[in-house]
Amino acid sequence: MNTSLFTSKILPVLTIILVLVFWKLPLGLNYFEMIIATIIICLSSFIEFKSKFLKKLGFHRKNFTIKNLLIKAPLIAIGLFILYFYILLPVITKITQQPIDYSGFNTIKNNPTLLIISLIFIWVSAAFGEEMVWRGYFMKQFVKFFGDGKLSIGINIILFGILFGFFHAYQGITGQIVTAILGAILGFIFYKNKYDLWFNIIVHGVFDSIALMGLYFGFL
């Protein structure tokens, strides 16, 4: 078999299938499932792109700026949370007639130690892990195979948004739908920022940190 064909075509497809199947296995690893998936993605990307694999995932040095990471991205994350809390949650809940399921986070309430641990894991597994896997690898591989024309990008964003929501089943049907919409928005942000993964990581991390604090203080 042609080595180039395997690393550029077959390996990415096998990697995506492996990660999706791995997530559906009843392993009960919670946050560690995303960390393991991220390691798989990094290995596959390294095999394909060698020393350029981080750049191919979207880690661009030129965009690693104070303005982007400490001002613009956090502001977008705050705006995204406002959209989530005041529009998406009420509207989707009214449609489904089922409240979002936050029971998986009940243990952090009034537990500052667990809150700090959870914040660390949120940044490692959700901000870095989910963005590397969903946007940095899945979306970028889709672009590699199908290009970044308007139709292709539209399908790309919607497809991985839906899958992103599907794999948040622990939040119930309302959580899945809301997360699918958020996943599509994160995909759009990734595209509009020229596939800058650093930016998405900060947006995702700040958003999840606000949500986690909301759960801790009881307003979510």
Secondary structure, 3 states (H helix, E strand, C coil): CCHHHHHHHHHHHHHHHHHHHHHHCCCCCCHHHHHHHHHHHHHHHHHHHHHHHHHHHCCCHHHCCHHHHHHHHHHHHHHHHHHHHHHHHHHHHHHHCCCCCCHHHHHHCCCHHHHHHHHHHHHHHHHHHHHHHHHHHHHHHHHHHHCCCHHHHHHHHHHHHHHHHHCCHHHHHHHHHHHHHHHHHHHHHHHHCCCCHHHHHHHHHHHHHHHHHHHHHCCC
